């Protein structure tokens, strides 16, 4: 499977259909419905009848996760949901390890793929607010002579176009293979070199087209401007600042996941049996997709971002200025997406795929937050839609 299908926004970067679903294992089937609830205030006595009636109703989020395991063959599904009042619920379904049948750790760590792009964009926009980067300055302003190729010229591509995916740059991700890069460390410059072997997808500023290459360049600009590794800037400016206790940028050569986590599984090609892909070298994702986190930390991050705790108002407004991206009402800003909700309005987030894991979710302007993770990338339209449905139910419940 190509890397673009792992990390891209699936609705606009990947052809679906024609791929058969896999049957869920017996170990997964018996574990459907495992659920953990955290940080819930007990109901007042006067509300006991209403609470009992509510408890008798099937939980929509749990049902959605059960569907992902039972019908779509996901080994595990996890969710964290925060309502308008700040109450948090954590959910799990399936099993954490297909070999042992172990439970899914509540709010376990997962590889969050392209959600990393939102973190990278925040660092860039913080530097814009500090006057160290210009959104409409060219790539060559910071990386002179680096970006040249067939129809490609860094003197014509702006920082804004990188963050918005309107640069026209080819995506290196579709030219690498999961198995070939699983145990291989790749420098950011190597990723860029892969992309520059190919001609431009479009002229800068003419169309939207998802490309991991954009965010590798954004990360290189951060490093050039600050003189520090991207991982250190991300940790200092975001992770420590808002207390993301379970989020980190893996160090070079670090292939494991540090804290309790469900195993991640992958099919390559899509119609082959699942294989355990928990351990891998994520360096091919770098600024575009290397982070590890939890659903609750992602909720905390996107909540803080939309509340103005990470960016000045002017830069947050730029981040939320979107262009159409694919289908189903998806719009893309500067490392931030908006998607419509069935109950009205939109939610803001990103989403990400990397071999073994998919995460989807975001926050609403009135303070609701939800993120859902599954431990295998969906390989058909129905499963893909069911992940989106789980987020919608969580935010509209």
N, C-alpha and C positions, 0 to 999 in steps of 0.2 A: 504494500500500500504506500502511496506517495505521501510525503510529509505534508504537502498542502492539504490533503484530505484530513490529516490528523489535527492540524492547528487552525485551518481556515474556518471562516464562518460558513458552515455547511450548506446553507441555503443558496449561497452564491459562488461557491468554489468547487463544487463537486457534483457529478452526475449521480443520480440515485436510480433505484429500480433494477429489476432483473437479478437481484441478489437474494438468494434464498435464506430464510432465517434458520438459525440453529435451534435444536430442541434444548430446553433447559435441563440441566443435570438433576438427578434425584436429590443430590445434596442441597442444591439450590431450592428445589421445590419444597422440601420439608422446612426450609428456613424462611419462607415467605411470611411476611407479617411481623418479623422481629422489629420492635420499635422502642426507642428510648425517648424520654421526655425530660427536658431540663429547664430550670429557671422559670417554673410555672408557679404563680401565686395561687394558694388554695382559695376556692370560692367562698364567699360569705355565706353564712347559714341561710339567710333569706333567699339566696339564689340557688338553694340546693335542688329544688324541683327542676329549674331550668338547666342546671348543670347536669342532672341525671339524664334529662332528655337529650342534651347535647352529646353526652357520653355514649348514649345508645345509638346515635347515628354513626355510620361508617365515616372514618376520617378520610377526606378527599385526597389529601397528600399521601397518606399511607396506601390508599387504594391505587394511586398512580404509580407509586414505587413497586407495589406488588405486581402490577401489570408489566412493568419493565422487566421484572425477573421471570414471571410466569409465562408471559406471551412473547417477549422479545429476547429471551435467553441471556439477559444480563446476569453475570454471576452475583453482583451486588448493586444496590442503589442506596444512596445516602442523601439526606436533605437537612438543611437548617433553615428555619423560618422565624422571622421576627415580625410581630404585628405592630399596629400603630401605637400600642401602649408599651412597647418594649419587651413584651413577653416573648421568650425564645423556646421553640420546640425543635428537637432533633429527632430524626427518623432514620431507620435502616430497614432494608429488606435483603433477603438472599444470604449468602455466606461470604466470609472474608477470605477463605482459602478453599478452592475446589478440591484439593487433595485431602485436607484434614477435616473439612466441614466446619471450621471454626467460625465463631460469630463475627459479624461485622463490627469493628470498633465504632462506638458512637462518635460522630463528628471526627472520623479518622482523617489522617493526612492523605492527600492525593496529589498527583502531578496536575497542575492547573493549565498547562498549555498556553494558549494565546491570551488568557487573562493577564499574562505577563505584560502584554502590550499596553494595557491601561496603566500599569505601574511605570513602564518606561516613558509613556506619554506625560504622566504627572511630573516626573523628574525633568523632562525637557521643558515643560510649561513653567515649572518653578524657576528654571534658569532664564526663561523668557521674562518672567516677572522681575527677576534680578538684573535684567539688562545685559545678560551674558550671551544670550542667543536671540536672534531675530526670527520670528515665524516666517517672514517673507524673504529672509536672506537665503542665498543659494547654498547648496551642499558644498560647493567649492570654497565658500567663505571660510569653512572650518576644516575641510578635507581637500585641499587644493590638488587637482590632478588625479584624484583617486578613482573617480567614477567616470569611466570612458568605455564605450562599447558600440555595438551596432545600433545606431539611432539613440545612443545613450550619452548624455553630457551633463555632468554635475553642475555646470554653469547655468543650466536651464531648469534645474529641479530645486524646489524650495523645501525648507523644513516643514512647512505646513502640508505640502503635498506628500511628504513621507508619512506624516502622522495620519493623514486622511486617506491614504492609499489612492492618490490621484497622480502619482509620479510616472506611471507607465512602466516602471521597472519590472523585469521578469522575476518570478519567484524561484529562488534556489530550491525551495522545499519540494517542488514537484520533480526534481531531478536527483533526489537521494532516496535510498531504499532503507526501510526499517532494519532489516537484518544486517545490511552492510555497515550501518552506522551505529548499531546498538552498543558495541564495545569500543567505539572509536571517539577519541577526543578531537574536536574540530575548533580551530581558532576562528574568531569572527571574520578575519580577513579571508580565510579559506571559504567561508560561506559566501562572502561577496564575490570571490573569484568564480565560484560555480555559477552564480547568477550572470556575471558579465560575459560568460561564454555564449550567451543567447541574445538575440536581438530584442529591442524594446517591445513591449506589448502595445504601447500607445505613446503618443506625444504627451509630455507633461501637461497636466491640467485639463485634459480633454475628456477623460472618463474615469470612473471608479473601477479599480481592479485590485483585489486582495493580493498582497505580496509580502511574505515574511522578510524579504530583502529590505523593505522600507525601514523596518524596525532594527535590523542589524546596523544600518547606517545611522539611525537615530541614536543607538547606543554608542557607536563610535564617536559621534559628535559630543555626547555627554562626556566621554572620557577625554577627548581632546580639550574641551573647554574647562573641565574641572581638574584635569591632571590626576584623577583618581579612578579606580576600577568602577564600572557600572554597578556591580554588586554592592560595593561599599556605599555608593551614593544612594542606591535604592534602600539599603538597610538604614542609613542615617536619616534620610529625608522622609521616609514613609513608614517602614516596618517598626522601627523603635519609636518614632514620633507618635503613632496612634496605638501602640501596644498590640501589634499583631504577634502574639506569642507562639504561634504555630506556623509561621510563614518564613521561608528562607530561600536563598539563592544557592543551590548546591555548588560546592567548591570543585575545582578542576579534578576530574577523575572520580568524583563521588557518585556512585551508581545506586546506592541504597536510599531508602526513605527512613528518616531518623526516628520518628515517633510511631505509635500504633497506627496501622493503616490496613485497608483491605488490599489484597493482591490485585494487580491489574493484568488483564488478559487481552490477547491480540490475535487477529486472523490476518495472515499475509501469505497468499491472496485472500480475498474476502470470503471465499467459499470453502476455506480449509478449517480444520478444527482449531479451537482456542488453544493458545499457548501462553504460559505464564511469562509476562513481559514486565514484571514489577521492577526488576533491576535493569537499568540501562544508563548509558552516558547521555545526559540531556543537553550536551553542549551544542548540538546542532540547532537547538531552539534559541539559545542565548537571550538576547533582549526581546526576542519575539515569542519565547515560550519555555523558559527554563525553570520557573518558580515552582515550589511545592508549598501547599497551604491546606486549609480546611474550609468547609462550607461556611462555618461561622466567622472565620477570619475574613473571607471574601465579603460576607455581609457587612462586617465592620469597616472594611476598606471602602466599599462603594458608598456606604452610609456617610462616612466621614468626608469622602470626596464631594458628594452632592450637597452636603451641609456646609461646604466652604472651609473645611478644616485643613485642607491640603493645598489649596490654590487661592490666590487673590480672585476677587469677583471677575475682573476682566479676563483672566486666563481661563477660569471655569466657564465663562460665557463662550469663549472661543472653542473650548473642548466640546461644548454642547451644541455647537453650530454644525448641523449635519447635512449630508447629501444622500440621495437614494442609493441603496446598496442591495442589489438582488431583488428578491420577491418578498411577499408576505408583510410588507410594510416596514421591513428593516431599513434603518438609516444609520449612517456612520459619521461620527464627528472626528475628533482628534484622539484616537485610542479609546473611544467610548461609543457604544451603540444604543439606539432606542428601538424598542419593539412594542407594538400595540398589545393591549390586554383585552380579553373578552369582556371584562367588566367595565371597560372604558379607560381612557388614558394610556400611558406607556410606562415601561420600566427601563431603567438605564443600567447598563452593565457591559459585558463583553462576551465571555464564553471562550472555551478552548478545548482542543483535542490534542492528545499526544498518545502514542502507542500505549494501550492499557487503560486509558482514562478519558472520559469526557465530562466537562463541567459546563453548566448553563445557569444563568440567573441574573439578579440585579436588584435594584431598589426603585421605589416610586418616590415622587416628590413629597408625598405625605408621610414618609417614614417606614413604609413596609419594606421588607427585605427577604429574599429567598435565594438560595443556591442549591442546585441538585447536581450530584455526581453519580456516574455509573462507571463500572470497572471493565468496560470494553467499549470501543467506539461502535455505535450502531452502524449496521451495514445495509439497512433498507429504509425506505421513506417512513414506514409505519413506526419503527422504533425511534427514528429521529424525531418524529412528531410527538411521540409519547413523552420524550424528555422535555420538549417544549411545553406539552400539556401539564406536566408535573409542576413546572415553574408557574404556569398560569393559574393552576388550582391553588398553589401556595399563596400567591399574591392576591387572588380574587376571593379567597375563602372568607 
